[in-house]
Amino acid sequence: MLDPNITSLEQIKSIKNELNSVITNVYLNTSQDQIPSCKNTTLCPAFEYIKTHKGEHITQEQMAKLCHVSTSHFSRLFVKETNETFTSFMTRQKVEWAKQLLEKTDLPISQISDDLGFNESSYFVKTFKKLEQITPSTYRKYMQKE
């Protein structure tokens, strides 16, 4: 018979996942952001939101609403400010955050993927490789040697 004071495997896994999320948040919230300073004050709320909600799936529509402009106007302003589309910017930014986590933690790639709001780890790996020409695991191995 199991001792009721012994924590179940599911509880241990849950605690581990929570700790991993806390580690991710600490590293991401103390990391140097690649997000540009806001020149267009209309976009400042969007940039601040992106900085503080790194693990969320953020849409252009949400950011347009936050900035009190139409989606099309937000899109034009955003491209003018960053020289890239909102989707490209967010993808590139998430890969930059992932690189920091790969360098500074031993979190599993699947955890990093989840914590950065990717729906599937395989999509994260594919996206990372497309932008960096290397897989996340290879990147981590290379950076650990440095």
N, CA, C and O of each residue as an XYZ file, in Angstrom:
584
protein
N       0.832     -1.176      0.000
C       0.000      0.000      0.000
C       0.880      1.243      0.000
O       1.881      1.307      0.713
N       0.502      2.219     -0.797
C       1.275      3.449     -0.918
C       1.011      4.375      0.258
O      -0.111      4.491      0.751
N       2.058      5.016      0.681
C       1.958      5.993      1.746
C       1.277      7.243      1.179
O       1.741      7.770      0.168
N       0.194      7.738      1.793
C      -0.501      8.920      1.260
C       0.355     10.181      1.294
O       0.040     11.160      0.617
N       1.430     10.169      2.073
C       2.310     11.334      2.130
C       3.269     11.402      0.954
O       3.881     12.443      0.715
N       3.409     10.315      0.224
C       4.294     10.289     -0.932
C       3.569     10.941     -2.109
O       2.433     10.594     -2.431
N       4.241     11.872     -2.726
C       3.659     12.603     -3.844
C       3.583     11.695     -5.064
O       4.511     10.942     -5.359
N       2.469     11.782     -5.760
C       2.291     10.953     -6.947
C       3.185     11.449     -8.088
O       3.628     12.598     -8.091
N       3.434     10.582     -9.032
C       4.253     10.914    -10.191
C       3.658     12.088    -10.965
O       4.393     12.947    -11.452
N       2.340     12.129    -11.080
C       1.684     13.229    -11.797
C       1.932     14.554    -11.084
O       2.140     15.581    -11.730
N       1.911     14.529     -9.748
C       2.155     15.756     -9.004
C       3.605     16.211     -9.180
O       3.875     17.406     -9.296
N       4.518     15.268     -9.197
C       5.924     15.601     -9.392
C       6.125     16.215    -10.776
O       6.834     17.211    -10.919
N       5.504     15.621    -11.793
C       5.613     16.167    -13.146
C       5.028     17.568    -13.217
O       5.582     18.452    -13.870
N       3.913     17.759    -12.545
C       3.269     19.066    -12.523
C       4.169     20.110    -11.864
O       4.308     21.226    -12.365
N       4.772     19.740    -10.747
C       5.678     20.649    -10.045
C       6.883     20.968    -10.922
O       7.315     22.119    -10.990
N       7.429     19.953    -11.592
C       8.577     20.149    -12.481
C       8.218     21.117    -13.609
O       8.999     22.011    -13.934
N       7.039     20.939    -14.204
C       6.621     21.833    -15.284
C       6.456     23.261    -14.785
O       6.825     24.208    -15.480
N       5.904     23.422    -13.585
C       5.751     24.749    -13.007
C       7.110     25.405    -12.770
O       7.299     26.582    -13.076
N       8.049     24.641    -12.228
C       9.397     25.171    -11.999
C      10.065     25.558    -13.306
O      10.724     26.595    -13.384
N       9.902     24.736    -14.331
C      10.470     25.059    -15.641
C       9.881     26.349    -16.184
O      10.593     27.165    -16.769
N       8.583     26.533    -15.992
C       7.939     27.764    -16.462
C       8.456     28.978    -15.704
O       8.665     30.041    -16.290
N       8.660     28.818    -14.410
C       9.200     29.916    -13.605
C      10.607     30.267    -14.082
O      10.941     31.443    -14.226
N      11.428     29.253    -14.326
C      12.792     29.478    -14.828
C      12.742     30.221    -16.153
O      13.484     31.180    -16.366
N      11.869     29.774    -17.037
C      11.733     30.437    -18.337
C      11.359     31.899    -18.154
O      11.960     32.783    -18.764
N      10.368     32.149    -17.314
C       9.927     33.531    -17.105
C      11.021     34.401    -16.511
O      11.176     35.558    -16.903
N      11.774     33.862    -15.578
C      12.864     34.628    -14.970
C      13.893     35.002    -16.031
O      14.292     36.162    -16.127
N      14.321     34.029    -16.823
C      15.323     34.316    -17.855
C      14.791     35.277    -18.902
O      15.503     36.187    -19.324
N      13.567     35.090    -19.320
C      13.028     35.956    -20.357
C      12.764     37.362    -19.847
O      12.930     38.330    -20.589
N      12.358     37.486    -18.598
C      12.058     38.815    -18.070
C      13.298     39.590    -17.675
O      13.235     40.811    -17.534
N      14.426     38.914    -17.490
C      15.665     39.614    -17.147
C      16.611     39.710    -18.336
O      17.689     40.294    -18.226
N      16.216     39.143    -19.468
C      17.089     39.127    -20.636
C      17.071     40.467    -21.359
O      16.170     41.288    -21.184
N      18.087     40.653    -22.165
C      18.146     41.842    -23.001
C      17.199     41.652    -24.179
O      17.342     40.700    -24.946
N      16.255     42.536    -24.320
C      15.304     42.435    -25.408
C      15.874     43.010    -26.691
O      16.594     44.008    -26.691
N      15.528     42.348    -27.781
C      15.905     42.833    -29.100
C      14.805     43.751    -29.645
O      14.896     44.244    -30.769
N      13.787     43.967    -28.848
C      12.662     44.787    -29.299
C      13.125     46.241    -29.376
O      13.686     46.777    -28.421
N      12.883     46.862    -30.517
C      13.363     48.239    -30.676
C      12.644     49.204    -29.743
O      11.514     48.964    -29.317
N      13.330     50.301    -29.439
C      12.650     51.337    -28.674
C      11.586     51.942    -29.580
O      11.717     51.955    -30.804
N      10.566     52.425    -28.969
C       9.389     52.870    -29.705
C       9.556     54.310    -30.180
O       9.617     55.237    -29.373
N       9.629     54.485    -31.489
C       9.713     55.826    -32.057
C       8.316     56.387    -32.314
O       8.060     57.573    -32.109
N       7.419     55.513    -32.766
C       6.045     55.916    -33.021
C       5.236     55.627    -31.760
O       5.013     54.469    -31.409
N       4.805     56.671    -31.093
C       4.129     56.497    -29.805
C       2.836     55.690    -29.909
O       2.388     55.116    -28.917
N       2.245     55.640    -31.073
C       1.033     54.838    -31.260
C       1.329     53.363    -31.013
O       0.476     52.636    -30.503
N       2.530     52.918    -31.372
C       2.891     51.508    -31.252
C       3.460     51.125    -29.881
O       3.622     49.938    -29.595
N       3.760     52.089    -29.048
C       4.391     51.799    -27.748
C       3.619     50.784    -26.907
O       4.240     49.898    -26.321
N       2.301     50.876    -26.823
C       1.594     49.856    -26.032
C       1.806     48.432    -26.561
O       1.869     47.483    -25.779
N       1.913     48.287    -27.864
C       2.133     46.964    -28.457
C       3.505     46.429    -28.080
O       3.630     45.271    -27.683
N       4.533     47.258    -28.199
C       5.884     46.816    -27.863
C       5.998     46.461    -26.381
O       6.654     45.482    -26.024
N       5.371     47.242    -25.533
C       5.394     46.938    -24.095
C       4.672     45.623    -23.807
O       5.134     44.815    -23.001
N       3.546     45.421    -24.467
C       2.792     44.178    -24.264
C       3.621     42.974    -24.719
O       3.667     41.954    -24.031
N       4.259     43.092    -25.850
C       5.087     41.995    -26.375
C       6.204     41.667    -25.388
O       6.484     40.495    -25.136
N       6.840     42.686    -24.832
C       7.932     42.474    -23.874
C       7.472     41.729    -22.629
O       8.219     40.923    -22.074
N       6.252     41.992    -22.190
C       5.793     41.426    -20.922
C       4.946     40.171    -21.075
O       4.566     39.563    -20.074
N       4.643     39.774    -22.295
C       3.798     38.592    -22.532
C       4.457     37.657    -23.542
O       3.846     37.271    -24.538
N       5.700     37.304    -23.275
C       6.507     36.537    -24.226
C       5.971     35.141    -24.508
O       6.222     34.588    -25.579
N       5.253     34.577    -23.584
C       4.770     33.212    -23.759
C       3.408     33.106    -24.405
O       2.906     32.001    -24.615
N       2.812     34.214    -24.719
C       1.470     34.204    -25.296
C       1.510     34.211    -26.818
O       2.469     34.667    -27.439
N       0.442     33.694    -27.386
C       0.255     33.827    -28.832
C      -0.409     35.187    -29.035
O      -1.576     35.372    -28.690
N       0.330     36.124    -29.588
C      -0.145     37.498    -29.748
C      -0.462     37.731    -31.213
O       0.343     37.422    -32.091
N      -1.627     38.273    -31.466
C      -2.018     38.527    -32.848
C      -1.921     40.017    -33.183
O      -1.956     40.882    -32.308
N      -1.801     40.272    -34.456
C      -1.771     41.647    -34.943
C      -3.079     42.364    -34.592
O      -3.082     43.548    -34.257
N      -4.166     41.637    -34.675
C      -5.473     42.220    -34.355
C      -5.531     42.676    -32.895
O      -6.048     43.751    -32.594
N      -4.991     41.842    -31.986
C      -4.961     42.218    -30.569
C      -4.146     43.490    -30.366
O      -4.549     44.384    -29.621
N      -3.008     43.563    -31.029
C      -2.126     44.715    -30.854
C      -2.725     45.975    -31.469
O      -2.561     47.068    -30.927
N      -3.411     45.832    -32.583
C      -4.083     46.980    -33.191
C      -5.145     47.528    -32.242
O      -5.275     48.738    -32.059
N      -5.889     46.622    -31.654
C      -6.933     47.023    -30.697
C      -6.307     47.709    -29.485
O      -6.818     48.723    -29.008
N      -5.215     47.162    -28.996
C      -4.502     47.742    -27.851
C      -4.007     49.153    -28.169
O      -3.994     50.025    -27.300
N      -3.601     49.369    -29.418
C      -3.088     50.672    -29.851
C      -4.201     51.610    -30.343
O      -3.938     52.747    -30.734
N      -5.421     51.125    -30.319
C      -6.599     51.914    -30.722
C      -6.535     52.386    -32.176
O      -6.860     53.529    -32.499
N      -6.098     51.453    -33.049
C      -6.079     51.738    -34.480
C      -6.623     50.515    -35.218
O      -6.747     49.435    -34.641
N      -6.942     50.695    -36.480
C      -7.405     49.557    -37.271
C      -6.236     48.603    -37.527
O      -5.070     48.984    -37.425
N      -6.568     47.381    -37.853
C      -5.533     46.377    -38.121
C      -4.671     46.788    -39.308
O      -3.451     46.628    -39.270
N      -5.281     47.306    -40.345
C      -4.507     47.696    -41.527
C      -3.592     48.882    -41.213
O      -2.451     48.923    -41.674
N      -4.083     49.835    -40.441
C      -3.245     50.981    -40.065
C      -2.090     50.517    -39.160
O      -0.953     50.961    -39.321
N      -2.390     49.634    -38.223
C      -1.353     49.078    -37.355
C      -0.292     48.385    -38.199
O       0.905     48.553    -37.967
N      -0.733     47.614    -39.167
C       0.198     46.882    -40.034
C       1.140     47.836    -40.752
O       2.348     47.604    -40.792
N       0.595     48.908    -41.320
C       1.428     49.887    -42.033
C       2.424     50.566    -41.084
O       3.602     50.720    -41.409
N       1.933     50.965    -39.911
C       2.808     51.607    -38.928
C       3.911     50.657    -38.467
O       5.066     51.054    -38.310
N       3.537     49.405    -38.255
C       4.483     48.420    -37.743
C       5.603     48.153    -38.752
O       6.774     48.085    -38.381
N       5.246     48.007    -40.002
C       6.255     47.781    -41.048
C       7.164     49.000    -41.162
O       8.378     48.865    -41.311
N       6.576     50.178    -41.091
C       7.375     51.404    -41.165
C       8.351     51.483    -39.982
O       9.486     51.930    -40.145
N       7.918     51.058    -38.817
C       8.740     51.122    -37.602
C       9.839     50.060    -37.576
O      10.966     50.342    -37.168
N       9.513     48.835    -38.012
C      10.435     47.702    -37.832
C      11.039     47.164    -39.134
O      11.969     46.358    -39.102
N      10.519     47.603    -40.252
C      10.944     47.099    -41.572
C      10.602     45.622    -41.772
O      11.227     44.952    -42.594
N       9.638     45.119    -41.047
C       9.149     43.760    -41.260
C       7.707     43.663    -40.792
O       7.224     44.496    -40.025
N       7.033     42.628    -41.271
C       5.643     42.438    -40.887
C       5.569     42.021    -39.421
O       6.560     41.590    -38.833
N       4.396     42.156    -38.852
C       4.195     41.780    -37.455
C       4.506     40.299    -37.242
O       5.176     39.934    -36.276
N       4.021     39.453    -38.141
C       4.249     38.010    -38.004
C       5.731     37.680    -38.084
O       6.233     36.897    -37.278
N       6.431     38.262    -39.034
C       7.874     38.023    -39.158
C       8.618     38.506    -37.921
O       9.523     37.836    -37.425
N       8.232     39.663    -37.437
C       8.858     40.226    -36.242
C       8.669     39.300    -35.048
O       9.626     39.005    -34.332
N       7.440     38.843    -34.831
C       7.153     37.981    -33.680
C       7.897     36.649    -33.787
O       8.419     36.145    -32.793
N       7.942     36.094    -34.971
C       8.651     34.830    -35.167
C      10.136     35.008    -34.869
O      10.725     34.216    -34.134
N      10.725     36.025    -35.429
C      12.150     36.290    -35.205
C      12.425     36.561    -33.728
O      13.422     36.094    -33.177
N      11.533     37.319    -33.096
C      11.724     37.650    -31.684
C      11.663     36.395    -30.812
O      12.468     36.230    -29.895
N      10.715     35.521    -31.099
C      10.597     34.293    -30.310
C      11.814     33.395    -30.486
O      12.228     32.724    -29.540
N      12.388     33.376    -31.671
C      13.611     32.599    -31.892
C      14.765     33.220    -31.092
O      15.593     32.494    -30.542
N      14.825     34.537    -31.024
C      15.866     35.196    -30.223
C      15.719     34.841    -28.744
O      16.708     34.564    -28.066
N      14.482     34.852    -28.248
C      14.245     34.475    -26.850
C      14.609     33.007    -26.631
O      15.171     32.647    -25.596
N      14.288     32.172    -27.604
C      14.622     30.740    -27.499
C      16.135     30.557    -27.437
O      16.624     29.732    -26.666
N      16.871     31.304    -28.228
C      18.326     31.201    -28.215
C      18.875     31.521    -26.823
O      19.790     30.853    -26.341
N      18.317     32.533    -26.191
C      18.759     32.880    -24.842
C      18.489     31.735    -23.871
O      19.332     31.414    -23.033
N      17.323     31.125    -23.982
C      16.992     30.013    -23.100
C      17.858     28.797    -23.386
O      18.255     28.089    -22.461
N      18.149     28.553    -24.635
C      19.003     27.424    -24.994
C      20.419     27.617    -24.462
O      21.085     26.652    -24.085
N      20.871     28.853    -24.433
C      22.217     29.154    -23.950
C      22.311     29.096    -22.426
O      23.316     28.643    -21.877
N      21.267     29.555    -21.750
C      21.358     29.779    -20.306
C      20.673     28.734    -19.440
O      20.857     28.729    -18.223
N      19.889     27.852    -20.044
C      19.179     26.848    -19.252
C      19.377     25.471    -19.870
O      19.892     25.331    -20.979
N      18.959     24.477    -19.131
C      18.944     23.124    -19.680
C      17.507     22.639    -19.861
O      17.239     21.438    -19.880
N      16.595     23.591    -19.992
C      15.190     23.243    -20.215
C      15.061     22.434    -21.497
O      15.763     22.696    -22.474
N      14.162     21.450    -21.498
C      13.932     20.694    -22.733
C      13.417     21.609    -23.845
O      12.727     22.595    -23.584
N      13.755     21.278    -25.053
C      13.320     22.074    -26.202
C      11.800     22.147    -26.264
O      11.239     23.183    -26.622
N      11.138     21.059    -25.918
C       9.669     21.069    -25.926
C       9.127     22.072    -24.913
O       8.109     22.715    -25.173
N       9.779     22.217    -23.777
C       9.359     23.180    -22.754
C       9.573     24.608    -23.249
O       8.714     25.469    -23.063
N      10.708     24.853    -23.873
C      10.983     26.179    -24.427
C       9.942     26.522    -25.484
O       9.424     27.638    -25.523
N       9.646     25.563    -26.326
C       8.632     25.745    -27.357
C       7.286     26.112    -26.737
O       6.638     27.068    -27.163
N       6.876     25.355    -25.738
C       5.600     25.621    -25.056
C       5.602     26.994    -24.387
O       4.641     27.754    -24.503
N       6.691     27.299    -23.687
C       6.766     28.551    -22.937
C       6.788     29.780    -23.833
O       6.430     30.873    -23.396
N       7.199     29.610    -25.071
C       7.207     30.731    -26.008
C       5.959     30.779    -26.880
O       5.862     31.597    -27.795
N       5.010     29.899    -26.589
C       3.721     29.971    -27.266
C       3.641     29.284    -28.605
O       2.714     29.546    -29.371
N       4.589     28.406    -28.915
C       4.490     27.633    -30.150
C       3.502     26.495    -29.917
O       3.495     25.881    -28.850
N       2.675     26.218    -30.910
C       1.664     25.167    -30.761
C       2.275     23.774    -30.745
O       1.808     22.898    -30.018
N       3.295     23.570    -31.526
C       3.937     22.262    -31.660
C       5.450     22.424    -31.594
O       6.004     23.362    -32.166
N       6.111     21.514    -30.902
C       7.579     21.550    -30.828
C       8.203     21.397    -32.209
O       9.225     22.014    -32.511
N       7.581     20.570    -33.043
C       8.133     20.353    -34.385
C       8.094     21.648    -35.205
O       9.008     21.918    -35.985
N       7.041     22.443    -35.029
C       6.953     23.724    -35.721
C       8.021     24.685    -35.197
O       8.629     25.428    -35.968
N       8.240     24.663    -33.894
C       9.295     25.484    -33.304
C      10.657     25.121    -33.898
O      11.419     26.002    -34.294
N      10.959     23.823    -33.958
C      12.248     23.369    -34.495
C      12.392     23.801    -35.956
O      13.445     24.286    -36.369
N      11.334     23.621    -36.720
C      11.346     24.002    -38.140
C      11.575     25.513    -38.297
O      12.363     25.942    -39.139
N      10.889     26.298    -37.491
C      11.016     27.753    -37.549
C      12.415     28.189    -37.132
O      13.028     29.034    -37.783
N      12.914     27.615    -36.054
C      14.254     27.930    -35.563
C      15.287     27.632    -36.649
O      16.162     28.448    -36.937
N      15.167     26.454    -37.241
C      16.133     26.048    -38.269
C      16.044     26.955    -39.497
O      17.063     27.275    -40.107
N      14.851     27.361    -39.852
C      14.676     28.245    -41.007
C      15.392     29.585    -40.782
O      16.009     30.121    -41.703
N      15.310     30.117    -39.575
C      15.915     31.413    -39.297
C      17.402     31.328    -38.947
O      18.168     32.239    -39.260
N      17.806     30.246    -38.304
C      19.187     30.141    -37.819
C      20.047     29.146    -38.611
O      21.253     29.059    -38.383
N      19.443     28.405    -39.527
C      20.133     27.389    -40.328
C      20.759     26.285    -39.456
O      21.746     25.661    -39.846
N      20.182     26.061    -38.294
C      20.664     25.056    -37.358
C      19.493     24.693    -36.433
O      18.634     25.532    -36.160
N      19.461     23.463    -35.960
C      18.369     23.070    -35.052
C      18.632     23.615    -33.650
O      19.775     23.924    -33.313
N      17.599     23.735    -32.842
C      17.802     24.209    -31.464
C      18.779     23.342    -30.664
O      19.604     23.872    -29.920
N      18.697     22.034    -30.807
C      19.596     21.161    -30.043
C      21.045     21.337    -30.479
O      21.947     21.332    -29.642
N      21.278     21.491    -31.775
C      22.630     21.723    -32.268
C      23.132     23.094    -31.814
O      24.300     23.249    -31.458
N      22.254     24.070    -31.831
C      22.612     25.405    -31.352
C      23.043     25.337    -29.888
O      24.062     25.916    -29.511
N      22.272     24.634    -29.070
C      22.601     24.500    -27.643
C      23.966     23.824    -27.466
O      24.789     24.288    -26.677
N      24.201     22.752    -28.183
C      25.480     22.036    -28.080
C      26.633     22.952    -28.472
O      27.665     22.978    -27.802
N      26.461     23.694    -29.546
C      27.505     24.592    -30.009
C      27.774     25.682    -28.973
O      28.931     25.989    -28.685
N      26.721     26.266    -28.414
C      26.871     27.349    -27.449
C      27.466     26.854    -26.133
O      28.154     27.613    -25.450
N      27.218     25.613    -25.768
C      27.794     25.072    -24.546
C      29.304     24.869    -24.692
O      30.038     24.924    -23.706
N      29.758     24.639    -25.908
C      31.191     24.481    -26.158
C      31.923     25.821    -26.092
O      33.113     25.879    -25.781
N      31.199     26.884    -26.386
C      31.809     28.222    -26.418
C      32.220     28.674    -25.054
O      32.748     29.776    -24.902
